[in-house]
Amino acid sequence: MQFRILGHFEVAGDKGTVCTPRAPKQRSLLAYLCVNNGRCLSVDELIDFLWRDSAPPTARAALQVYLSQIRRRLGAFGFDPADLTNVYPGYVLRLDRYSFDLNEFTRLSSRGYGPRSAAELEREAEDLRQALALWRGPALADLRTVPALERLGRSLDESWMASYERRLEIQLLLGKERTILSELYRLAFDYPERENIHGYLMLALYRSGRTAEALSKYDELRDRLVEKLGMEPGDRLRRLHRAMLHREAWLEQPVDGILPASA
């Protein structure tokens, strides 16, 4: 079976048949169990998740019914009911025997390759490409009206962005700035205040012989941050800007020419 939360929540059976519960409470409960797979969630925690401060007197009985219905529905499509078990003080869902996109994303996006040779960077970039390809939209996109899942979804989205930024960083380290210029322009438009993205765009423009454009991008971001937040760009971006003004040699060296670390 396949459990997917990196996008709208979806469960598919052995033959690809979508079998996600339709009832909102069951759907939300199963998604919450998936995000916490392998961890025992207490009955009180699950009741709080489902009803928050408005749990009915029958909440414990209703929870048992929901879990039973989930087992029965998924069991018809290849799920082993023993993988959703009652373990004191609550319940645990185990997805070790199934395909779970979050587990695969974590595996691919957190590999370490030791020395940063070009070959190792290429391998990491490929892993990140595969990891990012698992995403079909914002995590738990169809369940963001549930407060706990909205928070979890935003946290997972940050993991997506961190991996995306790392992939872009690797392309710059490998001297492939021209291949990602259009992508960086789009991202800078979508995330107008994300400094790493604008720094990558500046560096890609600079190395492409477009120094004036690179410097203008810094000015645009600075004006936006000062006007909206009353703050200057961070130290890394300011140092990158100064390096461009002085045409420092390291900027042209792909192996080293990435956003400078803070002093």
Backbone as CSV, one residue per row, in Angstrom:
resi,resn,N_x,N_y,N_z,CA_x,CA_y,CA_z,C_x,C_y,C_z
1,MET,0.839,-1.195,0.000,0.000,0.000,0.000,0.870,1.239,0.000
2,GLN,0.272,2.331,-0.424,0.977,3.604,-0.481,0.237,4.644,0.362
3,PHE,0.989,5.276,1.270,0.461,6.345,2.097,1.175,7.627,1.694
4,ARG,0.412,8.650,1.350,1.009,9.887,0.826,0.456,11.103,1.572
5,ILE,1.374,11.891,2.137,0.954,13.129,2.795,1.633,14.356,2.186
6,LEU,2.576,14.134,1.248,3.310,15.245,0.640,2.512,15.800,-0.538
7,GLY,1.434,16.445,-0.203,0.428,16.915,-1.142,-0.906,16.684,-0.450
8,HIS,-1.982,16.508,-1.190,-3.229,16.128,-0.530,-3.078,14.719,0.030
9,PHE,-3.765,14.446,1.123,-3.634,13.153,1.788,-4.294,12.064,0.959
10,GLU,-3.543,10.971,0.754,-4.058,9.903,-0.088,-3.480,8.559,0.343
11,VAL,-4.344,7.543,0.328,-3.921,6.165,0.565,-4.372,5.337,-0.624
12,ALA,-3.465,4.529,-1.165,-3.791,3.689,-2.313,-3.487,2.238,-1.978
13,GLY,-4.337,1.334,-2.451,-4.181,-0.083,-2.191,-3.121,-0.723,-3.063
14,ASP,-2.989,-2.033,-2.925,-1.953,-2.775,-3.650,-2.032,-2.589,-5.156
15,LYS,-3.228,-2.419,-5.685,-3.404,-2.267,-7.133,-3.573,-0.814,-7.547
16,GLY,-3.216,0.106,-6.657,-3.293,1.527,-6.973,-4.648,2.151,-6.746
17,THR,-5.609,1.377,-6.270,-6.949,1.904,-6.021,-6.933,2.832,-4.809
18,VAL,-7.423,4.053,-4.981,-7.447,5.004,-3.879,-8.479,4.553,-2.848
19,CYS,-8.041,4.460,-1.595,-8.929,3.974,-0.544,-8.914,4.879,0.680
20,THR,-8.567,6.140,0.486,-8.547,7.097,1.590,-9.927,7.217,2.216
21,PRO,-10.036,7.160,3.542,-11.352,7.356,4.161,-11.973,8.671,3.725
22,ARG,-13.274,8.678,3.535,-13.959,9.887,3.082,-14.487,10.727,4.234
23,ALA,-14.900,10.068,5.314,-15.431,10.800,6.461,-14.339,11.701,7.038
24,PRO,-14.623,12.986,7.247,-13.588,13.943,7.687,-12.829,13.537,8.939
25,LYS,-13.543,13.049,9.968,-12.868,12.678,11.212,-11.922,11.509,10.990
26,GLN,-12.356,10.506,10.246,-11.505,9.348,9.978,-10.306,9.743,9.114
27,ARG,-10.564,10.561,8.138,-9.505,11.010,7.231,-8.423,11.764,8.008
28,SER,-8.857,12.704,8.856,-7.914,13.485,9.656,-7.167,12.605,10.641
29,LEU,-7.878,11.677,11.278,-7.262,10.783,12.257,-6.192,9.925,11.609
30,LEU,-6.489,9.361,10.448,-5.509,8.517,9.771,-4.290,9.333,9.343
31,ALA,-4.512,10.546,8.858,-3.389,11.401,8.464,-2.493,11.700,9.663
32,TYR,-3.110,11.973,10.805,-2.343,12.273,12.020,-1.534,11.050,12.462
33,LEU,-2.135,9.889,12.371,-1.418,8.658,12.707,-0.249,8.421,11.747
34,CYS,-0.453,8.737,10.471,0.620,8.561,9.484,1.819,9.450,9.800
35,VAL,1.548,10.720,10.082,2.636,11.645,10.391,3.420,11.166,11.613
36,ASN,2.716,10.526,12.551,3.344,10.036,13.775,3.604,8.542,13.733
37,ASN,3.750,7.980,12.541,3.860,6.527,12.423,5.017,5.989,13.267
38,GLY,4.726,4.868,13.932,5.718,4.250,14.796,5.717,4.777,16.215
39,ARG,4.955,5.851,16.468,4.896,6.433,17.809,3.528,6.182,18.417
40,CYS,3.507,5.755,19.666,2.237,5.510,20.353,1.611,6.838,20.737
41,LEU,0.376,7.065,20.289,-0.378,8.265,20.629,-1.429,7.889,21.660
42,SER,-1.441,8.572,22.766,-2.383,8.235,23.833,-3.808,8.536,23.397
43,VAL,-4.746,7.876,24.054,-6.161,8.114,23.763,-6.501,9.582,24.005
44,ASP,-5.991,10.151,25.091,-6.274,11.557,25.391,-5.740,12.478,24.295
45,GLU,-4.558,12.169,23.780,-3.990,12.994,22.710,-4.832,12.913,21.437
46,LEU,-5.301,11.729,21.112,-6.116,11.554,19.917,-7.474,12.241,20.069
47,ILE,-8.030,12.179,21.251,-9.310,12.861,21.495,-9.123,14.372,21.385
48,ASP,-8.036,14.871,21.951,-7.754,16.306,21.848,-7.550,16.717,20.401
49,PHE,-6.881,15.854,19.636,-6.670,16.155,18.216,-7.995,16.244,17.464
50,LEU,-8.898,15.313,17.722,-10.154,15.249,16.970,-11.169,16.310,17.392
51,TRP,-11.208,16.620,18.682,-12.269,17.504,19.159,-11.778,18.756,19.889
52,ARG,-10.490,18.808,20.206,-9.926,19.920,20.968,-10.699,20.126,22.266
53,ASP,-11.326,21.276,22.455,-12.003,21.562,23.729,-13.484,21.189,23.727
54,SER,-13.918,20.528,22.676,-15.354,20.229,22.596,-15.629,18.732,22.470
55,ALA,-14.805,17.923,23.144,-14.987,16.469,23.077,-16.305,16.075,23.740
56,PRO,-17.122,15.247,23.079,-18.383,14.793,23.663,-18.122,13.709,24.711
57,PRO,-19.099,13.405,25.541,-18.935,12.336,26.542,-18.625,10.980,25.909
58,THR,-19.041,10.822,24.667,-18.848,9.543,23.962,-17.556,9.515,23.142
59,ALA,-16.643,10.440,23.413,-15.441,10.585,22.578,-14.606,9.309,22.523
60,ARG,-14.412,8.642,23.662,-13.584,7.429,23.676,-14.222,6.318,22.831
61,ALA,-15.511,6.172,22.973,-16.202,5.153,22.183,-16.159,5.505,20.704
62,ALA,-16.336,6.797,20.391,-16.309,7.234,18.992,-14.928,7.003,18.388
63,LEU,-13.881,7.272,19.159,-12.512,7.052,18.681,-12.313,5.581,18.319
64,GLN,-12.774,4.678,19.173,-12.640,3.246,18.887,-13.378,2.866,17.609
65,VAL,-14.556,3.461,17.408,-15.323,3.191,16.190,-14.558,3.672,14.965
66,TYR,-14.006,4.885,15.032,-13.252,5.424,13.894,-12.072,4.530,13.544
67,LEU,-11.340,4.091,14.557,-10.178,3.240,14.314,-10.595,1.896,13.725
68,SER,-11.692,1.367,14.204,-12.198,0.101,13.661,-12.601,0.261,12.205
69,GLN,-13.244,1.378,11.885,-13.654,1.626,10.501,-12.453,1.825,9.589
70,ILE,-11.421,2.477,10.112,-10.198,2.666,9.324,-9.563,1.311,9.024
71,ARG,-9.447,0.456,10.050,-8.863,-0.878,9.828,-9.657,-1.650,8.792
72,ARG,-10.979,-1.600,8.916,-11.830,-2.366,8.010,-11.715,-1.848,6.580
73,ARG,-11.702,-0.536,6.418,-11.623,0.029,5.061,-10.284,-0.280,4.407
74,LEU,-9.190,-0.050,5.137,-7.871,-0.294,4.557,-7.598,-1.783,4.391
75,GLY,-8.150,-2.581,5.305,-7.931,-4.024,5.219,-8.453,-4.625,3.936
76,ALA,-9.476,-4.006,3.356,-10.038,-4.511,2.103,-9.109,-4.247,0.919
77,PHE,-8.062,-3.437,1.136,-7.161,-3.087,0.034,-5.721,-3.523,0.289
78,GLY,-5.521,-4.427,1.259,-4.184,-4.971,1.465,-3.504,-4.560,2.752
79,PHE,-4.178,-3.794,3.598,-3.588,-3.372,4.860,-3.804,-4.442,5.919
80,ASP,-2.755,-4.695,6.704,-2.858,-5.648,7.803,-3.348,-4.906,9.044
81,PRO,-4.542,-5.219,9.541,-5.075,-4.523,10.725,-4.134,-4.550,11.922
82,ALA,-3.227,-5.529,11.966,-2.284,-5.615,13.082,-1.296,-4.458,13.082
83,ASP,-1.215,-3.731,11.980,-0.301,-2.589,11.908,-0.915,-1.312,12.463
84,LEU,-2.152,-1.379,12.906,-2.774,-0.285,13.654,-3.293,-0.906,14.945
85,THR,-2.481,-0.843,15.984,-2.756,-1.617,17.196,-2.971,-0.738,18.420
86,ASN,-3.673,-1.349,19.376,-3.903,-0.722,20.668,-2.736,-1.071,21.587
87,VAL,-1.930,-0.072,21.919,-0.774,-0.263,22.797,-0.869,0.793,23.896
88,TYR,-0.857,0.359,25.133,-1.005,1.307,26.243,0.018,2.436,26.134
89,PRO,-0.419,3.690,26.247,-1.750,4.158,26.655,-2.651,4.574,25.495
90,GLY,-2.388,4.076,24.290,-3.206,4.492,23.157,-3.073,3.591,21.958
91,TYR,-2.726,4.195,20.816,-2.672,3.451,19.555,-1.411,3.833,18.780
92,VAL,-0.922,2.891,17.982,0.248,3.135,17.155,0.002,2.577,15.758
93,LEU,0.364,3.366,14.756,0.304,2.931,13.361,1.725,2.682,12.890
94,ARG,1.952,1.511,12.324,3.286,1.175,11.816,3.224,1.029,10.301
95,LEU,4.059,1.816,9.611,4.044,1.820,8.144,5.313,1.219,7.550
96,ASP,6.073,0.490,8.373,7.351,-0.056,7.908,7.192,-0.955,6.682
97,ARG,6.066,-1.632,6.576,5.869,-2.596,5.473,5.200,-1.973,4.260
98,TYR,4.965,-0.659,4.319,4.243,0.004,3.235,5.076,1.160,2.681
99,SER,4.667,1.636,1.543,5.300,2.808,0.959,4.733,4.062,1.616
100,PHE,5.613,4.894,2.168,5.193,6.128,2.829,6.076,7.250,2.314
101,ASP,5.492,8.210,1.615,6.301,9.214,0.930,7.161,10.048,1.876
102,LEU,6.685,10.294,3.090,7.496,11.080,4.026,8.763,10.324,4.422
103,ASN,8.652,9.029,4.654,9.835,8.234,4.977,10.843,8.264,3.833
104,GLU,10.340,8.143,2.614,11.231,8.145,1.443,11.875,9.514,1.255
105,PHE,11.094,10.565,1.454,11.645,11.917,1.352,12.753,12.123,2.384
106,THR,12.509,11.704,3.611,13.509,11.866,4.671,14.777,11.089,4.347
107,ARG,14.613,9.880,3.840,15.773,9.056,3.491,16.614,9.712,2.406
108,LEU,15.971,10.202,1.377,16.694,10.769,0.244,17.298,12.136,0.544
109,SER,16.623,12.904,1.376,17.063,14.290,1.595,18.060,14.431,2.735
110,SER,18.344,13.357,3.434,19.238,13.466,4.597,20.473,12.594,4.481
111,ARG,20.763,12.124,3.279,21.965,11.318,3.106,23.207,12.193,3.218
112,GLY,24.265,11.616,3.755,25.542,12.322,3.820,26.566,11.581,2.971
113,TYR,27.408,12.345,2.258,28.359,11.698,1.355,29.817,11.999,1.690
114,GLY,30.064,12.539,2.871,31.454,12.768,3.236,32.070,13.910,2.452
115,PRO,33.270,13.700,1.875,33.968,14.765,1.159,33.098,15.364,0.060
116,ARG,33.238,16.668,-0.137,32.393,17.365,-1.105,33.023,17.405,-2.492
117,SER,33.340,16.259,-3.045,33.834,16.210,-4.413,32.678,16.475,-5.368
118,ALA,33.010,16.778,-6.621,31.963,17.032,-7.611,31.061,15.812,-7.774
119,ALA,31.670,14.622,-7.754,30.875,13.405,-7.917,29.902,13.219,-6.760
120,GLU,30.366,13.513,-5.548,29.492,13.391,-4.378,28.366,14.418,-4.439
121,LEU,28.696,15.616,-4.873,27.668,16.642,-4.995,26.631,16.253,-6.042
122,GLU,27.075,15.667,-7.131,26.141,15.213,-8.170,25.194,14.148,-7.604
123,ARG,25.730,13.246,-6.798,24.897,12.204,-6.199,23.892,12.803,-5.233
124,GLU,24.344,13.754,-4.444,23.417,14.404,-3.511,22.329,15.150,-4.264
125,ALA,22.710,15.829,-5.343,21.724,16.556,-6.141,20.674,15.617,-6.724
126,GLU,21.095,14.449,-7.163,20.148,13.480,-7.716,19.214,12.955,-6.633
127,ASP,19.760,12.691,-5.456,18.910,12.263,-4.342,17.856,13.329,-4.031
128,LEU,18.281,14.585,-4.008,17.358,15.675,-3.702,16.318,15.833,-4.806
129,ARG,16.729,15.628,-6.046,15.764,15.705,-7.152,14.668,14.655,-6.958
130,GLN,15.080,13.428,-6.608,14.101,12.363,-6.378,13.223,12.671,-5.164
131,ALA,13.835,13.226,-4.117,13.079,13.557,-2.909,12.022,14.613,-3.207
132,LEU,12.390,15.646,-3.930,11.461,16.733,-4.235,10.368,16.280,-5.202
133,ALA,10.676,15.300,-6.039,9.682,14.790,-6.987,8.537,14.061,-6.285
134,LEU,8.724,13.698,-5.023,7.662,13.022,-4.265,6.534,13.985,-3.890
135,TRP,6.814,15.269,-3.919,5.826,16.255,-3.493,4.839,16.552,-4.612
136,ARG,3.558,16.608,-4.231,2.485,16.893,-5.183,1.784,18.206,-4.847
137,GLY,2.396,18.983,-3.959,1.808,20.227,-3.480,2.144,20.396,-2.017
138,PRO,1.596,21.411,-1.347,1.845,21.570,0.089,1.437,20.324,0.862
139,ALA,2.208,19.971,1.866,1.916,18.766,2.657,0.538,18.852,3.299
140,LEU,-0.205,17.742,3.244,-1.546,17.661,3.844,-2.446,18.810,3.364
141,ALA,-2.340,19.110,2.076,-2.986,20.298,1.527,-4.490,20.335,1.765
142,ASP,-5.149,19.194,1.729,-6.606,19.163,1.863,-7.071,19.105,3.312
143,LEU,-6.112,19.083,4.255,-6.471,18.978,5.674,-5.957,20.163,6.484
144,ARG,-5.634,21.252,5.815,-5.067,22.405,6.514,-6.084,23.147,7.382
145,THR,-7.357,22.796,7.273,-8.341,23.417,8.152,-8.310,22.814,9.551
146,VAL,-7.617,21.692,9.705,-7.439,21.061,11.018,-6.192,21.666,11.655
147,PRO,-6.325,22.401,12.772,-5.179,23.143,13.325,-3.900,22.344,13.483
148,ALA,-3.987,21.155,14.074,-2.774,20.360,14.302,-2.130,19.948,12.985
149,LEU,-2.928,19.621,11.987,-2.389,19.218,10.686,-1.888,20.422,9.904
150,GLU,-2.483,21.566,10.143,-1.990,22.781,9.496,-0.575,23.089,9.977
151,ARG,-0.351,22.945,11.295,0.983,23.187,11.849,1.983,22.157,11.323
152,LEU,1.558,20.905,11.298,2.437,19.849,10.785,2.750,20.068,9.310
153,GLY,1.732,20.471,8.558,1.928,20.719,7.142,2.936,21.823,6.890
154,ARG,2.824,22.904,7.641,3.776,24.010,7.478,5.198,23.582,7.838
155,SER,5.321,22.766,8.865,6.641,22.279,9.248,7.250,21.424,8.141
156,LEU,6.436,20.570,7.544,6.924,19.739,6.441,7.261,20.576,5.221
157,ASP,6.483,21.621,4.969,6.775,22.507,3.849,8.155,23.155,4.012
158,GLU,8.525,23.460,5.258,9.849,24.027,5.501,10.947,23.021,5.158
159,SER,10.678,21.746,5.414,11.647,20.712,5.031,11.794,20.652,3.518
160,TRP,10.666,20.816,2.816,10.707,20.859,1.354,11.576,22.026,0.879
161,MET,11.352,23.211,1.462,12.113,24.372,1.030,13.598,24.221,1.344
162,ALA,13.927,23.660,2.500,15.333,23.462,2.849,16.020,22.536,1.842
163,SER,15.334,21.484,1.429,15.897,20.564,0.442,16.010,21.224,-0.925
164,TYR,15.005,22.029,-1.262,15.012,22.747,-2.538,16.195,23.711,-2.576
165,GLU,16.387,24.462,-1.495,17.502,25.408,-1.440,18.835,24.687,-1.529
166,ARG,18.942,23.527,-0.880,20.186,22.774,-0.942,20.460,22.300,-2.364
167,ARG,19.433,21.879,-3.085,19.642,21.450,-4.470,20.133,22.617,-5.325
168,LEU,19.557,23.796,-5.133,19.992,24.973,-5.874,21.438,25.331,-5.518
169,GLU,21.760,25.223,-4.240,23.115,25.510,-3.789,24.117,24.583,-4.471
170,ILE,23.761,23.313,-4.586,24.659,22.353,-5.227,24.870,22.710,-6.697
171,GLN,23.803,23.114,-7.376,23.944,23.496,-8.790,24.917,24.662,-8.929
172,LEU,24.886,25.599,-7.984,25.834,26.713,-8.023,27.248,26.238,-7.702
173,LEU,27.374,25.339,-6.747,28.689,24.792,-6.423,29.303,24.057,-7.614
174,LEU,28.440,23.478,-8.452,28.916,22.736,-9.625,29.070,23.631,-10.850
175,GLY,28.815,24.923,-10.698,28.961,25.850,-11.819,27.850,25.763,-12.847
176,LYS,26.656,25.355,-12.432,25.532,25.192,-13.363,24.499,26.307,-13.202
177,GLU,24.981,27.521,-12.946,24.071,28.625,-12.661,23.126,28.953,-13.818
178,ARG,23.575,28.800,-15.033,22.715,29.162,-16.167,21.504,28.228,-16.288
179,THR,21.657,26.996,-15.811,20.551,26.035,-15.934,19.438,26.294,-14.925
180,ILE,19.714,27.103,-13.917,18.696,27.337,-12.889,18.264,28.796,-12.802
181,LEU,18.714,29.630,-13.731,18.373,31.051,-13.662,16.871,31.296,-13.717
182,SER,16.197,30.694,-14.674,14.757,30.923,-14.797,14.019,30.401,-13.563
183,GLU,14.496,29.284,-13.023,13.903,28.712,-11.810,14.084,29.663,-10.633
184,LEU,15.262,30.259,-10.535,15.528,31.193,-9.448,14.684,32.461,-9.563
185,TYR,14.473,32.939,-10.775,13.609,34.096,-10.964,12.201,33.804,-10.469
186,ARG,11.703,32.624,-10.813,10.340,32.251,-10.388,10.264,32.151,-8.871
187,LEU,11.263,31.526,-8.267,11.255,31.369,-6.815,11.368,32.712,-6.101
188,ALA,12.183,33.611,-6.651,12.323,34.931,-6.041,11.000,35.691,-6.090
189,PHE,10.232,35.455,-7.136,8.903,36.076,-7.238,7.938,35.445,-6.234
190,ASP,8.003,34.114,-6.100,7.092,33.409,-5.197,7.443,33.639,-3.727
191,TYR,8.746,33.842,-3.443,9.198,34.044,-2.066,9.994,35.353,-1.996
192,PRO,9.313,36.476,-2.047,9.982,37.772,-2.185,10.847,38.191,-1.002
193,GLU,10.740,37.500,0.134,11.525,37.901,1.299,12.462,36.789,1.771
194,ARG,12.614,35.743,0.969,13.495,34.625,1.377,14.908,34.934,0.890
195,GLU,15.790,35.265,1.827,17.097,35.810,1.467,17.985,34.806,0.743
196,ASN,17.958,33.532,1.120,18.810,32.556,0.441,18.499,32.494,-1.049
197,ILE,17.204,32.472,-1.379,16.796,32.406,-2.786,17.327,33.620,-3.547
198,HIS,17.199,34.793,-2.969,17.674,36.010,-3.642,19.195,36.018,-3.735
199,GLY,19.870,35.458,-2.729,21.324,35.363,-2.814,21.759,34.435,-3.938
200,TYR,21.082,33.311,-4.090,21.405,32.395,-5.177,21.161,33.054,-6.529
201,LEU,20.070,33.797,-6.639,19.769,34.495,-7.886,20.849,35.530,-8.192
202,MET,21.245,36.286,-7.183,22.307,37.279,-7.380,23.585,36.621,-7.887
203,LEU,23.976,35.506,-7.258,25.215,34.833,-7.644,25.119,34.264,-9.061
204,ALA,23.965,33.690,-9.401,23.790,33.138,-10.744,23.863,34.247,-11.793
205,LEU,23.275,35.381,-11.506,23.331,36.510,-12.437,24.763,37.032,-12.570
206,TYR,25.446,37.162,-11.454,26.818,37.671,-11.473,27.713,36.787,-12.331
207,ARG,27.608,35.489,-12.136,28.455,34.573,-12.898,28.060,34.499,-14.359
208,SER,26.850,34.933,-14.669,26.403,34.944,-16.062,26.743,36.261,-16.749
209,GLY,27.569,37.084,-16.096,27.979,38.358,-16.683,26.940,39.458,-16.556
210,ARG,26.028,39.315,-15.607,24.942,40.286,-15.436,25.040,40.927,-14.058
211,THR,26.194,41.560,-13.829,26.487,42.131,-12.516,25.492,43.212,-12.123
212,ALA,25.140,44.089,-13.051,24.205,45.173,-12.725,22.859,44.620,-12.263
213,GLU,22.398,43.562,-12.927,21.127,42.945,-12.523,21.243,42.307,-11.143
214,ALA,22.396,41.684,-10.899,22.597,41.057,-9.594,22.539,42.094,-8.481
215,LEU,23.185,43.231,-8.691,23.184,44.284,-7.677,21.803,44.911,-7.520
216,SER,21.067,45.004,-8.614,19.718,45.586,-8.528,18.786,44.659,-7.740
217,LYS,19.012,43.354,-7.842,18.186,42.414,-7.073,18.417,42.594,-5.575
218,TYR,19.657,42.895,-5.217,19.940,43.169,-3.807,19.201,44.421,-3.354
219,ASP,19.259,45.463,-4.173,18.594,46.720,-3.809,17.086,46.518,-3.669
220,GLU,16.501,45.728,-4.577,15.054,45.475,-4.507,14.699,44.761,-3.205
221,LEU,15.481,43.740,-2.859,15.198,42.993,-1.639,15.404,43.878,-0.405
222,ARG,16.481,44.647,-0.396,16.744,45.523,0.749,15.604,46.514,0.943
223,ASP,15.160,47.140,-0.143,14.060,48.105,-0.039,12.804,47.434,0.521
224,ARG,12.544,46.218,0.079,11.349,45.504,0.524,11.436,45.178,2.012
225,LEU,12.593,44.698,2.454,12.753,44.334,3.861,12.689,45.556,4.774
226,VAL,13.319,46.637,4.337,13.312,47.849,5.150,11.911,48.427,5.240
227,GLU,11.217,48.456,4.106,9.877,49.042,4.085,8.872,48.192,4.852
228,LYS,8.939,46.880,4.678,7.923,46.010,5.272,8.250,45.595,6.696
229,LEU,9.542,45.320,6.964,9.923,44.770,8.260,10.809,45.693,9.086
230,GLY,11.282,46.778,8.474,12.155,47.695,9.192,13.510,47.108,9.517
231,MET,14.007,46.209,8.652,15.287,45.556,8.909,16.106,45.429,7.638
232,GLU,17.430,45.372,7.817,18.360,45.199,6.707,18.486,43.717,6.366
233,PRO,18.973,43.404,5.159,19.266,42.005,4.837,20.274,41.427,5.822
234,GLY,20.307,40.104,5.925,21.216,39.445,6.850,22.671,39.586,6.448
235,ASP,23.545,39.197,7.356,24.983,39.365,7.170,25.504,38.641,5.931
236,ARG,25.024,37.423,5.672,25.515,36.663,4.511,25.229,37.403,3.215
237,LEU,24.030,37.945,3.098,23.662,38.625,1.866,24.419,39.946,1.727
238,ARG,24.628,40.638,2.833,25.386,41.898,2.771,26.834,41.628,2.348
239,ARG,27.407,40.541,2.857,28.780,40.199,2.477,28.859,39.814,1.002
240,LEU,27.845,39.104,0.511,27.807,38.752,-0.910,27.718,40.013,-1.759
241,HIS,26.900,40.960,-1.337,26.754,42.222,-2.060,28.080,42.973,-2.115
242,ARG,28.787,43.061,-0.971,30.082,43.752,-0.950,31.094,43.043,-1.849
243,ALA,31.068,41.718,-1.839,32.006,40.966,-2.686,31.765,41.268,-4.164
244,MET,30.501,41.403,-4.543,30.191,41.726,-5.940,30.638,43.131,-6.296
245,LEU,30.460,44.070,-5.384,30.893,45.443,-5.635,32.406,45.507,-5.867
246,HIS,33.144,44.642,-5.183,34.603,44.626,-5.318,35.090,43.543,-6.280
247,ARG,34.153,42.844,-6.912,34.486,41.781,-7.871,35.530,40.816,-7.300
248,GLU,35.257,40.315,-6.115,36.199,39.407,-5.470,36.294,38.099,-6.254
249,ALA,37.506,37.566,-6.335,37.790,36.432,-7.220,37.004,35.180,-6.863
250,TRP,36.746,34.960,-5.570,36.094,33.715,-5.165,34.696,33.548,-5.762
251,LEU,34.082,34.648,-6.150,32.730,34.574,-6.710,32.679,33.768,-7.997
252,GLU,33.806,33.714,-8.716,33.841,33.006,-9.995,34.267,31.555,-9.855
253,GLN,34.521,31.110,-8.634,34.996,29.752,-8.410,33.837,28.896,-7.879
254,PRO,33.235,28.088,-8.737,32.055,27.312,-8.330,32.238,26.493,-7.067
255,VAL,33.413,25.905,-6.864,33.602,25.047,-5.703,33.501,25.827,-4.395
256,ASP,33.818,27.119,-4.436,33.780,27.928,-3.213,32.751,29.046,-3.294
257,GLY,32.311,29.393,-4.489,31.520,30.590,-4.671,30.055,30.440,-4.328
258,ILE,29.759,30.252,-3.081,28.390,30.168,-2.622,28.216,31.246,-1.554
259,LEU,27.015,31.428,-1.049,26.810,32.470,-0.058,27.826,32.337,1.059
260,PRO,28.558,33.419,1.397,29.589,33.323,2.427,28.983,33.063,3.791
261,ALA,29.710,32.317,4.598,29.244,32.091,5.970,29.384,33.370,6.762
262,SER,28.569,33.484,7.820,28.642,34.684,8.649,30.012,34.761,9.315
263,ALA,30.468,35.989,9.476,31.765,36.189,10.116,31.664,35.862,11.602
